[in-house]
Amino acid sequence: MQGKTILLIVGGGIAAYKSLELVRELRRAGASVTPVLTDGGARFVTPLSLSALAEAPVRTSLWDLEAEATMGHIALSRSADLIVVCPATADIMARAATGQADDLAATLLLATDTPVVMVPAMNVRMWLHPATRRNVATLRADGVTVLEPDSGAMACGETGPGRLPEVSAIMAAIADALSGRTHRLAGRHMLVTAGPTHEAIDPVRYIGNRSSGKQGYAIAAALAAEGARVTLVSGPVALATPPGVTRIDVISAREMAAAVAAALPADAAIMVAAVADWHVEPAISKLKKSRGAPPPINLVENPDILATTGHAVNRPALVIGFAAETDDLIAHATAKLAKKGADWIVANDVSEGVFGEDRTHVHLITHAGREDWGAASKIDVATRLATRIADTL
């Protein structure tokens, strides 16, 4: 971002205060920031705050006699390397989608041929309303990058998609836009599972496996970087949620199955989680050692999440499973492809200590054949898989 100029339009809404943090991060990254404050935005942040952080004057009106003496809004709209609208309210997006020019912000968006990134923030029902969905689709069709909002609790007390993404995710989207990177999965919903499941034996002990979740989290991050709305259903791991990803924490396989079913429909499901095959009916209190034989453990088969998703009525267009094997890797993965109703299987040999490591060696198994992707970092595998998904969808 060094030497780049960002025209930042601040819309009205409680999330406007985060625009100040965004300005600070842009300046730290070496970018120049030209702030434009809407009437609504000025009810939440002041021109003085924006100007002090941006180290630049704030434009607020289309009717500024000095600036408009030379048609300043036209020059302003074309002087930046990128226009960022943050927060992008339902009102701003509606006016931009319909080509209105009734204030400085809308006029700038209509008069520009500069790339535009919009960062939505609004009530969940406003975001999900058919009118907003139409406006977002129109803006994306016009070449505007519209980020997916985060999900969570909102100032209004409701919960769901509509929260402003974290500043780190916004910065990543700005970097992508400046580099010319396209968000080919914008508007697509990706469902990813990651990590292990823990099946309780008693209140203290559980059956589990060594999955760290690193591969699944890397895939979720790579899909979000392609502009997708990503739902990550995660077992117990010690990893941070990737920027722009909605994370749902579960513990057991049955909880994961329920969360996956609730997250559908999706355009693609990438089932990376190492789900325990069995569970037990846990004891109410801690089991104690005795001099006799250990207490029996009766294993009960868990739901097959991959197969259920692969054969679901609302099946995603692309279902991808993972096969972690210790022997006959290709044979087992190929059999799994047919049995589970999957489109692809990513197979890796875990007999050589892959769990918890940063590198892996995978094979992509499809109905057309097998590809050996060789040894690579899990981040590189995630990026390659996200690219293949975007190519396919």
C-alpha positions in Angstrom: 0.0 0.0 0.0 3.1 2.2 0.2 2.4 5.4 -1.8 -1.2 4.5 -2.7 -4.1 6.9 -2.2 -7.3 5.6 -0.7 -10.6 7.6 -0.9 -12.5 6.6 2.2 -16.2 7.2 2.3 -17.6 6.8 5.9 -21.3 6.0 6.0 -23.7 6.3 8.9 -24.0 3.6 11.5 -22.6 2.6 14.8 -19.8 0.8 12.9 -18.5 4.1 11.7 -16.2 4.3 14.7 -14.1 1.5 13.2 -13.3 3.7 10.2 -11.0 5.6 12.5 -9.0 2.4 13.2 -9.0 1.6 9.5 -7.5 5.1 8.7 -4.8 4.5 11.3 -3.9 1.1 9.8 -3.9 2.5 6.2 -1.5 5.2 7.3 0.7 2.7 9.1 0.9 0.7 5.8 2.1 3.8 3.9 -1.1 4.8 2.2 -2.5 8.3 1.9 -6.2 8.6 3.0 -8.7 11.2 1.7 -11.7 11.0 3.9 -15.3 11.7 2.8 -17.8 11.9 5.6 -21.5 11.5 4.9 -24.2 13.3 7.0 -25.0 10.0 8.7 -21.4 9.2 9.3 -20.9 12.6 11.0 -23.4 11.6 13.6 -21.0 8.9 14.8 -17.5 10.3 14.1 -16.3 13.9 13.8 -14.5 15.5 10.9 -11.8 16.6 13.3 -11.1 12.9 14.3 -10.9 11.8 10.7 -8.8 14.7 9.6 -6.3 14.2 12.5 -5.8 10.5 11.8 -5.7 10.9 8.0 -3.6 14.0 8.2 -5.8 15.4 5.4 -8.9 17.6 5.1 -12.3 15.9 5.3 -14.8 16.5 2.4 -18.4 16.5 3.6 -20.5 18.4 1.0 -21.1 18.4 -2.7 -21.8 22.2 -2.3 -18.3 23.2 -1.1 -17.8 26.4 -3.1 -14.0 26.4 -3.0 -13.6 22.7 -3.9 -16.4 22.7 -6.5 -15.2 25.8 -8.3 -13.2 23.4 -10.5 -15.7 20.5 -10.4 -13.7 19.0 -7.4 -15.9 16.0 -7.0 -14.9 14.8 -10.5 -11.2 15.2 -9.8 -11.7 13.7 -6.3 -13.4 10.6 -7.7 -10.6 9.9 -10.1 -7.6 10.9 -8.0 -7.4 7.8 -5.8 -6.1 4.4 -6.5 -9.0 2.8 -4.7 -12.4 4.0 -3.2 -13.4 2.3 0.0 -16.9 2.7 1.5 -16.7 1.8 5.2 -19.2 1.2 6.6 -21.4 0.7 3.6 -24.9 1.1 4.8 -28.0 -0.3 3.1 -28.8 3.2 2.0 -25.4 3.9 0.4 -25.5 0.6 -1.5 -29.1 1.2 -2.7 -28.2 4.6 -4.0 -25.0 3.4 -5.7 -26.8 0.4 -7.3 -29.4 2.7 -8.8 -27.0 5.4 -9.9 -28.2 8.2 -7.7 -26.1 11.3 -7.1 -27.9 13.2 -4.4 -24.8 13.8 -2.1 -21.1 13.9 -2.3 -20.6 10.2 -1.6 -23.1 9.0 -4.2 -21.8 11.4 -6.8 -18.2 10.2 -6.3 -19.3 6.6 -6.7 -21.2 7.5 -9.9 -18.5 9.6 -11.4 -15.5 7.3 -10.9 -13.8 4.6 -12.9 -11.6 3.7 -10.0 -12.0 0.3 -8.3 -14.5 0.3 -5.4 -14.6 -1.8 -2.2 -17.7 -1.7 -0.1 -17.6 -3.0 3.5 -21.3 -3.5 4.6 -22.5 -3.1 8.1 -26.2 -3.2 9.0 -29.0 -5.0 10.9 -29.2 -8.7 10.0 -32.7 -8.3 8.6 -31.7 -5.4 6.4 -28.7 -7.4 5.1 -30.9 -10.4 4.3 -33.8 -8.4 2.8 -34.5 -9.1 -0.9 -33.9 -5.5 -1.8 -30.4 -5.5 -0.3 -29.6 -8.8 -1.9 -30.6 -7.4 -5.3 -28.5 -4.2 -4.7 -25.5 -6.3 -3.7 -25.9 -8.5 -6.8 -26.1 -5.4 -9.0 -23.0 -3.8 -7.5 -21.0 -6.9 -7.9 -22.2 -7.3 -11.5 -21.0 -3.7 -12.0 -17.5 -4.7 -10.8 -17.8 -3.4 -7.2 -16.1 -5.6 -4.6 -18.7 -6.0 -1.8 -17.4 -7.9 1.2 -19.4 -10.3 3.2 -20.3 -9.0 6.7 -19.3 -10.9 9.8 -21.9 -12.7 11.9 -22.5 -12.1 15.6 -24.2 -10.0 18.2 -25.1 -6.5 17.1 -25.7 -3.2 18.8 -29.5 -3.6 18.2 -29.5 -6.8 20.2 -30.0 -9.2 17.3 -27.6 -11.8 16.1 -26.6 -12.8 12.5 -24.7 -11.6 9.5 -24.4 -7.8 9.3 -21.4 -6.9 11.6 -18.6 -4.9 10.0 -15.7 -7.3 9.3 -12.6 -6.9 11.4 -10.1 -4.2 10.3 -7.5 -6.9 9.5 -10.0 -8.5 7.0 -10.8 -5.1 5.5 -7.1 -4.4 5.1 -6.6 -7.7 3.4 -9.4 -6.9 0.9 -7.9 -3.5 0.2 -4.5 -5.1 -0.4 -6.1 -7.6 -2.8 -8.0 -4.8 -4.7 -4.8 -2.7 -5.0 -2.9 -5.7 -6.4 -5.6 -6.4 -8.9 -6.6 -9.7 -7.3 -10.1 -10.7 -8.1 -12.6 -12.1 -5.7 -13.9 -14.9 -7.8 -16.0 -16.4 -5.0 -17.8 -13.2 -4.1 -21.4 -14.0 -3.3 -20.7 -17.7 -2.8 -21.2 -19.5 0.5 -18.5 -22.0 1.5 -19.0 -24.5 4.3 -15.8 -25.8 5.9 -15.3 -28.3 8.8 -12.0 -28.4 10.7 -10.3 -29.9 13.7 -11.0 -33.0 15.7 -14.2 -34.0 17.6 -14.1 -35.0 21.3 -16.4 -37.8 22.4 -16.9 -37.8 26.2 -16.3 -40.9 28.2 -17.1 -39.2 31.5 -17.0 -35.6 32.7 -13.1 -35.7 32.6 -12.1 -38.0 29.8 -12.8 -38.2 26.1 -12.0 -40.1 22.9 -10.3 -37.8 20.3 -7.6 -37.6 17.7 -4.5 -35.6 16.9 -6.0 -33.2 14.3 -4.7 -29.6 14.9 -7.2 -28.0 12.5 -4.4 -26.2 10.7 -5.4 -27.4 7.2 -9.1 -26.6 7.6 -8.4 -23.2 9.0 -6.0 -22.5 6.1 -8.7 -23.5 3.6 -11.3 -21.3 5.3 -8.8 -18.3 5.1 -8.0 -19.0 1.4 -11.7 -19.1 0.5 -12.4 -15.9 2.4 -9.5 -14.3 0.5 -11.3 -15.2 -2.7 -14.3 -13.2 -1.5 -16.5 -16.1 -0.3 -18.8 -16.0 2.7 -17.3 -18.8 4.8 -18.9 -20.7 7.6 -16.3 -22.7 9.6 -17.6 -25.5 11.8 -14.7 -26.2 14.1 -13.9 -28.9 16.7 -11.8 -28.0 19.7 -8.5 -26.4 18.5 -6.1 -23.7 19.6 -6.3 -21.5 16.5 -7.5 -18.0 15.8 -10.5 -17.5 13.6 -9.3 -16.4 10.1 -10.3 -12.9 9.1 -13.7 -12.6 7.5 -14.8 -16.1 8.5 -17.8 -17.0 10.6 -16.8 -19.7 13.1 -19.2 -22.1 14.9 -17.5 -24.1 17.7 -18.6 -27.7 18.5 -17.2 -30.5 20.5 -18.7 -33.8 19.5 -19.4 -35.4 16.1 -23.2 -35.1 16.7 -22.9 -31.4 17.4 -20.8 -31.0 14.2 -23.4 -32.9 12.2 -26.2 -30.6 13.5 -24.1 -27.4 12.8 -23.3 -28.6 9.2 -27.0 -29.3 8.5 -28.0 -25.9 9.9 -25.4 -24.1 7.8 -26.7 -25.5 4.5 -27.4 -24.5 1.8 -23.9 -23.7 0.5 -22.2 -23.6 -2.9 -19.5 -25.9 -1.7 -18.7 -28.0 1.4 -15.2 -28.8 2.3 -15.1 -31.5 5.0 -11.6 -31.3 6.5 -12.5 -32.2 10.1 -11.2 -35.5 11.5 -14.5 -36.6 12.9 -14.5 -39.4 15.4 -16.1 -42.5 14.0 -17.6 -43.6 17.3 -19.0 -42.2 20.6 -20.0 -43.7 23.9 -22.7 -42.9 26.3 -20.7 -41.0 28.9 -20.8 -41.8 32.6 -22.4 -39.2 34.8 -19.5 -39.1 37.2 -15.8 -39.7 36.8 -14.9 -43.4 36.3 -12.6 -44.7 39.0 -9.8 -47.3 38.7 -10.3 -50.5 40.6 -8.3 -53.7 41.1 -10.7 -55.5 38.8 -11.1 -55.1 35.0 -11.5 -51.6 33.6 -15.1 -50.6 32.9 -16.4 -51.7 29.4 -16.8 -49.0 26.8 -19.5 -49.6 24.2 -18.8 -47.8 21.0 -21.7 -46.4 19.0 -21.2 -45.3 15.4 -21.4 -41.5 14.8 -23.3 -39.9 12.0 -21.3 -39.8 8.7 -21.3 -36.1 8.0 -19.6 -36.3 4.6 -22.0 -38.9 3.3 -25.0 -37.1 4.7 -23.9 -33.9 3.0 -23.0 -35.7 -0.2 -26.5 -37.2 -0.5 -28.5 -34.3 1.0 -31.6 -32.9 -0.8 -29.9 -29.5 -0.6 -26.5 -30.9 -1.5 -23.9 -28.3 -2.4 -22.8 -28.1 -6.0 -19.3 -29.2 -4.9 -18.7 -31.6 -2.0 -15.1 -32.2 -1.0 -13.9 -34.7 1.6 -10.6 -35.5 3.2 -9.0 -38.9 3.7 -6.3 -39.4 6.3 -4.9 -42.8 5.9 -1.9 -44.8 7.1 -1.8 -47.4 4.3 -3.2 -48.0 0.8 -3.8 -44.3 0.5 -5.1 -44.1 -3.0 -7.3 -47.2 -2.9 -9.0 -46.1 0.4 -9.5 -42.5 -0.9 -10.9 -43.7 -4.2 -13.4 -46.0 -2.4 -14.4 -43.1 -0.1 -15.1 -40.9 -3.1 -17.8 -43.3 -4.4 -19.2 -44.3 -1.0 -19.6 -40.8 0.4 -21.2 -39.2 -2.6 -18.3 -36.7 -2.8 -17.0 -34.9 -5.9 -13.4 -34.8 -4.7 -11.3 -36.4 -2.0 -8.1 -34.8 -0.8 -6.0 -37.7 0.5 -2.9 -37.6 2.7 -0.8 -40.2 4.4 -0.7 -39.5 8.1 1.7 -42.3 9.0 4.6 -39.9 8.8 3.5 -37.3 11.5 1.3 -34.9 9.5 -0.9 -34.0 12.5 0.1 -30.6 13.9 2.7 -30.0 11.3 2.8 -27.1 8.8 3.5 -29.2 5.8 1.7 -32.1 4.1 1.7 -34.2 0.9 -1.7 -34.6 -0.7 -3.3 -36.2 -3.7 -6.5 -34.9 -5.2 -8.9 -37.8 -6.2 -11.7 -37.0 -8.6 -14.0 -39.0 -10.8 -11.6 -38.0 -13.6 -8.5 -39.4 -12.0 -5.8 -38.6 -9.5 -3.3 -35.7 -9.1 -0.2 -35.8 -6.9 0.2 -32.3 -5.5 3.5 -33.2 -3.9 4.9 -32.0 -0.6 3.9 -28.4 0.3 2.8 -26.2 3.1 -0.7 -26.5 4.3 -1.3 -22.8 3.3 -0.1 -23.6 -0.2 -2.5 -26.6 -0.4 -5.3 -24.4 0.8 -4.6 -21.7 -1.8 -4.4 -24.3 -4.6 -7.6 -25.9 -3.5 -9.4 -22.5 -3.2 -8.2 -21.7 -6.7 -9.5 -25.0 -8.0 -12.9 -24.5 -6.3 -13.2 -21.0 -7.9 -12.3 -22.4 -11.3 -14.9 -25.1 -11.0 -17.8 -22.9 -9.7 
